[in-house]
Amino acid sequence: MTTFLTILVVLFVLVAVWQMMKIFDLAQIGAPESQIATDKDNRMNGYLMIGFLIFIYAITIVCFVKWGDLPLLSNSASEHGPQVDNLMIISLVLIFIVQTITQFLLHYFAFKYKGEKGKKALFYADNNTLEAIWTIIPVIVLAGLIIYGLFTWNEIMNVDKDEDPLVVELYAQQFNWKARYAGDDNVLGMANVRLIDIDRANILGLDESDPNAQDDVITTELHLPVGRPVLFKMRSQDVLHSAYMPHFRAQMNCVPGMITQFSFTPTITTSEMRQNPDIVTKVENINNIRVENSKALVAKGEDALEPYEFDYLLLCNKICGKSHYNMQMKIIVETQEEYDAWIKEQTVFANAITK
């Protein structure tokens, strides 16, 4: 009751202060005789604009020195990854150049042409030359970026059937992933969410009468052979998800009621990526944090955190519900021999379902 009364009193005080401020505004109590900005006011605002410009440049330089190595653009693990990274670098450079120039002009002109008594502002009602310049240049730059991006996208999405890509289904549901391999025939069997039968272990709704489904393999871990193209077919059981594999520069929405696809060729095995200097540094930093956090946990009588080891991950990049953050699956990129040995250990659908 005391807490409630205290909150009530505070609310009344705030309302009273607000009402007093309105009264002061209406009565112009303490206000200067004129509300027109003076030369001193304009000079102060001009200097503040220059000061803010210096601050922007200073913080930009600090960010470049501290975080400017862009490690995320040095660890792509797919054939098309460098092309995507190149597009990102070009976009960042263009944005940086335009931002630097426009911010300088904005703040410098605000300072140079600050208001002064007796000085009349000069303005153009229109200037066709200037309008043509600042219209044509962005059009050319953006058209170049879009065309380059379209060519890159088409190259990524056009799957060459002659390369015999490994066909894998990524099945999304709140809040986990399943992978389905096409088996020896490399053809995925027909499936429909209406055919899901948990009692018979048909968790993905495969058509049990389809011959192509009999040798399909369902797993909770994604294994990929290095150097071989992989064609992903994607389904969602419930809501809109997004299959995001950051190190492979791959992302595609998983839409209920339809099949989407994405293809890439892994180029770096998991063991090789673990030796990448950027990854090694990242793992060390994470484990240092875990060691510090473990001290507090041990002091409370809880178990210490296990050391972190890098793995490729399949993540959901759509906010799909309360456990969205935890929707991920480990990806292991290995040699063809290692992959063949692993897939032979898996149980095919025909043997997995309960008769």
C-alpha positions as CSV (number, residue, x, y, z in Angstrom):
1,M,0.0,0.0,0.0
2,T,2.9,2.4,0.8
3,T,4.5,1.7,-2.6
4,F,1.2,2.5,-4.3
5,L,0.7,5.8,-2.4
6,T,4.3,6.8,-3.2
7,I,3.8,6.2,-6.9
8,L,0.6,8.1,-6.8
9,V,2.3,11.1,-5.1
10,V,5.1,11.1,-7.6
11,L,2.5,11.1,-10.5
12,F,0.7,14.0,-8.9
13,V,3.9,15.9,-8.6
14,L,4.8,15.3,-12.2
15,V,1.4,16.4,-13.4
16,A,1.8,19.6,-11.2
17,V,5.2,20.4,-12.7
18,W,3.9,19.8,-16.2
19,Q,0.9,22.2,-15.6
20,M,3.3,24.8,-14.2
21,M,5.5,24.6,-17.3
22,K,2.5,25.2,-19.5
23,I,1.6,28.3,-17.4
24,F,5.2,29.6,-17.7
25,D,5.1,29.1,-21.5
26,L,1.8,30.9,-21.8
27,A,2.9,33.8,-19.6
28,Q,6.3,34.0,-21.2
29,I,7.8,34.3,-17.7
30,G,11.6,34.9,-17.9
31,A,11.6,35.0,-21.7
32,P,13.6,37.6,-23.6
33,E,11.8,40.5,-25.2
34,S,12.5,39.1,-28.7
35,Q,12.5,35.5,-29.9
36,I,14.5,36.3,-33.0
37,A,18.0,34.7,-33.1
38,T,20.9,37.1,-32.7
39,D,24.2,37.1,-34.4
40,K,25.7,35.5,-31.3
41,D,23.1,32.7,-31.5
42,N,23.9,32.0,-35.1
43,R,27.6,32.0,-34.5
44,M,27.2,29.6,-31.7
45,N,25.1,27.2,-33.8
46,G,27.6,27.5,-36.6
47,Y,30.5,26.5,-34.3
48,L,28.4,23.7,-32.9
49,M,27.9,22.4,-36.5
50,I,31.6,22.4,-37.1
51,G,32.2,20.8,-33.7
52,F,29.8,18.0,-34.5
53,L,31.4,17.5,-37.9
54,I,34.8,17.1,-36.2
55,F,33.2,14.6,-33.8
56,I,31.7,12.6,-36.6
57,Y,35.1,12.3,-38.4
58,A,36.9,11.6,-35.1
59,I,34.6,8.7,-34.1
60,T,34.8,7.4,-37.7
61,I,38.6,7.3,-37.5
62,V,38.4,5.6,-34.1
63,C,36.0,2.9,-35.5
64,F,38.3,2.3,-38.4
65,V,41.4,1.9,-36.2
66,K,39.6,-0.3,-33.7
67,W,37.3,-2.4,-35.9
68,G,38.2,-1.5,-39.4
69,D,39.7,-4.9,-40.4
70,L,36.2,-6.2,-41.3
71,P,37.0,-9.9,-40.3
72,L,33.5,-10.9,-41.4
73,L,34.7,-10.3,-45.0
74,S,37.7,-12.6,-44.7
75,N,36.1,-15.9,-43.8
76,S,33.7,-16.8,-46.6
77,A,33.6,-20.6,-47.2
78,S,31.8,-20.9,-50.5
79,E,32.6,-20.4,-54.1
80,H,30.4,-17.4,-54.5
81,G,31.4,-15.9,-51.1
82,P,34.1,-13.6,-52.5
83,Q,31.7,-12.1,-55.0
84,V,29.2,-11.3,-52.3
85,D,32.0,-9.9,-50.1
86,N,33.2,-7.8,-53.1
87,L,29.7,-6.3,-53.5
88,M,29.6,-5.5,-49.8
89,I,33.0,-3.8,-49.9
90,I,32.0,-1.7,-53.0
91,S,28.8,-0.6,-51.3
92,L,30.6,0.3,-48.1
93,V,33.2,2.3,-49.9
94,L,30.6,4.2,-51.9
95,I,28.5,4.9,-48.8
96,F,31.6,6.1,-46.9
97,I,32.7,8.5,-49.7
98,V,29.2,9.9,-50.2
99,Q,28.7,10.2,-46.4
100,T,32.0,12.0,-45.9
101,I,31.4,14.5,-48.7
102,T,27.8,15.3,-47.9
103,Q,28.3,15.6,-44.2
104,F,31.2,18.0,-44.8
105,L,29.1,20.1,-47.2
106,L,26.1,20.1,-44.8
107,H,28.0,21.3,-41.7
108,Y,30.5,23.6,-43.5
109,F,27.7,25.5,-45.4
110,A,25.7,25.8,-42.2
111,F,28.7,27.4,-40.6
112,K,29.8,29.6,-43.6
113,Y,26.3,30.9,-44.4
114,K,25.1,31.4,-40.8
115,G,22.7,34.2,-40.3
116,E,24.0,37.8,-39.9
117,K,22.2,41.1,-39.6
118,G,21.9,42.9,-42.8
119,K,22.9,39.8,-44.8
120,K,20.3,38.5,-47.2
121,A,20.3,34.9,-48.2
122,L,20.9,34.0,-51.8
123,F,18.9,31.2,-53.2
124,Y,18.1,29.6,-56.6
125,A,14.5,29.0,-57.5
126,D,15.8,26.2,-59.7
127,N,18.9,25.2,-61.4
128,N,18.6,22.6,-64.2
129,T,22.3,21.8,-64.3
130,L,22.6,21.1,-60.6
131,E,19.4,19.0,-60.6
132,A,20.7,17.0,-63.6
133,I,24.0,16.4,-61.9
134,W,22.7,15.1,-58.6
135,T,20.1,13.0,-60.3
136,I,22.2,11.4,-63.1
137,I,25.2,10.5,-60.9
138,P,23.2,8.5,-58.3
139,V,21.2,6.9,-61.1
140,I,24.4,5.7,-62.8
141,V,26.0,4.5,-59.6
142,L,22.9,2.7,-58.3
143,A,22.3,1.1,-61.8
144,G,25.8,-0.2,-61.8
145,L,25.5,-1.7,-58.4
146,I,22.1,-3.3,-59.2
147,I,23.3,-4.7,-62.5
148,Y,26.4,-6.1,-60.9
149,G,24.3,-7.6,-58.1
150,L,21.8,-9.1,-60.6
151,F,24.6,-10.8,-62.5
152,T,26.1,-12.1,-59.3
153,W,22.7,-13.3,-58.1
154,N,22.0,-15.1,-61.4
155,E,25.4,-16.8,-61.3
156,I,24.7,-18.0,-57.8
157,M,21.1,-19.2,-58.4
158,N,21.7,-20.9,-61.8
159,V,22.3,-24.5,-60.8
160,D,24.3,-26.5,-63.3
161,K,22.7,-30.0,-63.4
162,D,25.7,-31.4,-65.1
163,E,27.7,-30.9,-61.9
164,D,25.5,-33.4,-60.2
165,P,24.8,-31.3,-57.0
166,L,24.1,-33.0,-53.8
167,V,20.4,-32.5,-53.1
168,V,19.5,-31.8,-49.4
169,E,16.2,-30.6,-47.9
170,L,16.3,-28.1,-45.0
171,Y,13.1,-28.5,-43.0
172,A,12.2,-25.6,-40.7
173,Q,9.8,-25.8,-37.8
174,Q,9.5,-23.9,-34.5
175,F,12.2,-24.1,-33.2
176,N,14.6,-26.5,-34.9
177,W,15.9,-27.7,-38.2
178,K,16.0,-31.1,-39.9
179,A,18.0,-32.1,-42.9
180,R,16.9,-34.7,-45.4
181,Y,19.4,-36.2,-47.8
182,A,18.1,-37.5,-51.1
183,G,19.9,-40.9,-50.8
184,D,21.6,-42.9,-53.5
185,D,19.2,-41.8,-56.2
186,N,19.9,-38.1,-55.3
187,V,16.1,-37.5,-55.7
188,L,14.1,-36.3,-52.8
189,G,10.8,-38.2,-52.2
190,M,7.5,-36.4,-52.2
191,A,6.5,-34.9,-48.9
192,N,3.5,-33.0,-47.4
193,V,3.0,-31.7,-43.9
194,R,-0.4,-33.4,-43.9
195,L,1.4,-36.8,-44.0
196,I,3.3,-36.2,-40.8
197,D,2.8,-39.2,-38.4
198,I,4.8,-38.9,-35.2
199,D,3.7,-42.4,-34.1
200,R,5.3,-43.9,-37.2
201,A,8.4,-41.7,-37.0
202,N,7.4,-39.9,-40.2
203,I,8.4,-36.5,-38.8
204,L,8.7,-34.7,-42.1
205,G,5.6,-36.0,-43.8
206,L,7.3,-38.1,-46.5
207,D,5.0,-40.0,-48.9
208,E,5.6,-43.6,-47.9
209,S,4.4,-44.9,-51.2
210,D,7.0,-42.9,-53.2
211,P,10.0,-45.1,-54.2
212,N,12.3,-42.0,-54.2
213,A,11.5,-41.5,-50.5
214,Q,12.6,-44.9,-49.3
215,D,16.4,-44.1,-49.3
216,D,16.0,-40.6,-48.0
217,V,18.0,-39.9,-44.8
218,I,16.7,-37.5,-42.1
219,T,19.3,-36.0,-39.7
220,T,19.6,-33.2,-37.1
221,E,23.1,-32.3,-38.2
222,L,24.1,-31.1,-41.6
223,H,27.2,-32.7,-43.2
224,L,28.5,-31.3,-46.5
225,P,31.4,-32.6,-48.7
226,V,33.9,-29.9,-49.6
227,G,34.2,-28.9,-53.2
228,R,30.8,-30.4,-54.3
229,P,27.9,-28.3,-55.2
230,V,24.9,-28.6,-52.9
231,L,21.3,-27.8,-53.9
232,F,19.1,-27.0,-50.9
233,K,15.4,-27.5,-51.1
234,M,13.7,-25.6,-48.2
235,R,10.3,-26.1,-46.5
236,S,8.6,-24.7,-43.5
237,Q,6.1,-26.6,-41.3
238,D,4.5,-23.6,-39.6
239,V,5.6,-20.0,-40.0
240,L,8.0,-18.0,-42.1
241,H,11.6,-18.9,-41.3
242,S,14.8,-18.0,-43.1
243,A,17.7,-20.4,-43.6
244,Y,20.8,-18.4,-43.0
245,M,24.4,-19.8,-43.3
246,P,26.6,-16.7,-42.8
247,H,30.0,-18.2,-43.6
248,F,28.6,-19.5,-46.9
249,R,27.0,-16.2,-47.7
250,A,23.7,-18.0,-48.2
251,Q,20.2,-17.1,-47.1
252,M,16.8,-18.0,-48.4
253,N,13.3,-17.8,-46.8
254,C,11.5,-21.0,-45.9
255,V,7.8,-20.4,-46.8
256,P,4.9,-22.5,-45.6
257,G,3.2,-24.2,-48.5
258,M,6.0,-23.8,-51.0
259,I,9.5,-25.0,-51.8
260,T,12.4,-22.5,-52.1
261,Q,16.0,-23.3,-53.0
262,F,19.5,-22.1,-52.8
263,S,22.8,-23.6,-54.0
264,F,26.5,-23.2,-53.2
265,T,29.7,-25.1,-53.2
266,P,31.6,-25.3,-49.8
267,T,35.3,-24.5,-50.2
268,I,36.8,-24.8,-46.7
269,T,36.3,-27.7,-44.3
270,T,35.4,-27.1,-40.7
271,S,38.8,-28.2,-39.5
272,E,40.5,-25.8,-42.0
273,M,38.3,-22.9,-40.9
274,R,39.2,-23.5,-37.3
275,Q,42.8,-22.6,-38.2
276,N,41.8,-19.3,-39.8
277,P,43.6,-16.5,-37.8
278,D,40.4,-14.5,-37.4
279,I,38.4,-17.5,-36.2
280,V,41.3,-18.5,-33.8
281,T,41.2,-14.9,-32.3
282,K,37.4,-15.0,-32.0
283,V,37.4,-18.4,-30.2
284,E,40.1,-17.2,-27.8
285,N,38.1,-14.1,-26.9
286,I,34.9,-16.1,-26.4
287,N,36.7,-18.6,-24.2
288,N,38.3,-15.8,-22.1
289,I,34.9,-14.5,-21.4
290,R,33.6,-18.0,-20.6
291,V,36.4,-18.4,-18.1
292,E,35.5,-15.2,-16.3
293,N,31.8,-16.1,-16.3
294,S,32.6,-19.6,-15.1
295,K,34.3,-18.2,-12.0
296,A,31.0,-16.7,-10.9
297,L,29.1,-19.9,-11.7
298,V,31.5,-22.0,-9.7
299,A,31.3,-19.7,-6.8
300,K,27.5,-20.3,-6.8
301,G,28.1,-24.1,-6.9
302,E,27.1,-24.4,-10.5
303,D,29.1,-26.1,-13.3
304,A,31.6,-24.1,-15.3
305,L,31.0,-23.3,-18.9
306,E,32.5,-25.7,-21.5
307,P,35.1,-24.3,-23.8
308,Y,33.7,-23.0,-27.1
309,E,34.8,-24.6,-30.4
310,F,34.0,-23.1,-33.8
311,D,31.4,-24.7,-36.0
312,Y,29.5,-23.5,-39.1
313,L,25.9,-22.9,-38.2
314,L,22.5,-22.9,-39.9
315,L,20.5,-20.1,-38.2
316,C,17.0,-18.8,-38.6
317,N,17.1,-15.2,-39.7
318,K,13.4,-14.4,-39.2
319,I,11.9,-13.6,-35.8
320,C,9.7,-16.8,-35.8
321,G,8.7,-17.0,-32.1
322,K,9.9,-16.9,-28.5
323,S,12.7,-19.5,-29.0
324,H,13.9,-18.0,-32.3
325,Y,17.3,-17.2,-30.8
326,N,17.9,-20.9,-30.2
327,M,16.9,-22.2,-33.7
328,Q,20.2,-23.4,-35.1
329,M,21.8,-26.5,-36.5
330,K,25.5,-27.4,-36.7
331,I,27.1,-27.7,-40.2
332,I,30.1,-29.9,-40.7
333,V,32.1,-29.5,-43.9
334,E,34.4,-32.4,-44.5
335,T,36.2,-34.4,-47.2
336,Q,34.2,-36.5,-49.6
337,E,35.6,-39.7,-47.9
338,E,34.5,-38.5,-44.5
339,Y,31.1,-37.6,-45.8
340,D,30.6,-41.0,-47.5
341,A,31.6,-42.7,-44.2
342,W,29.1,-40.6,-42.2
343,I,26.2,-41.0,-44.6
344,K,26.6,-44.8,-44.6
345,E,26.1,-44.8,-40.8
346,Q,22.7,-43.1,-41.1
347,T,19.3,-44.9,-41.3
348,V,17.3,-44.6,-44.4
349,F,13.6,-43.6,-44.2
350,A,12.3,-47.1,-45.2
351,N,14.1,-48.6,-42.1
352,A,13.3,-45.7,-39.8
353,I,9.6,-45.6,-40.0
354,T,7.6,-47.8,-37.6
355,K,5.7,-50.5,-39.5
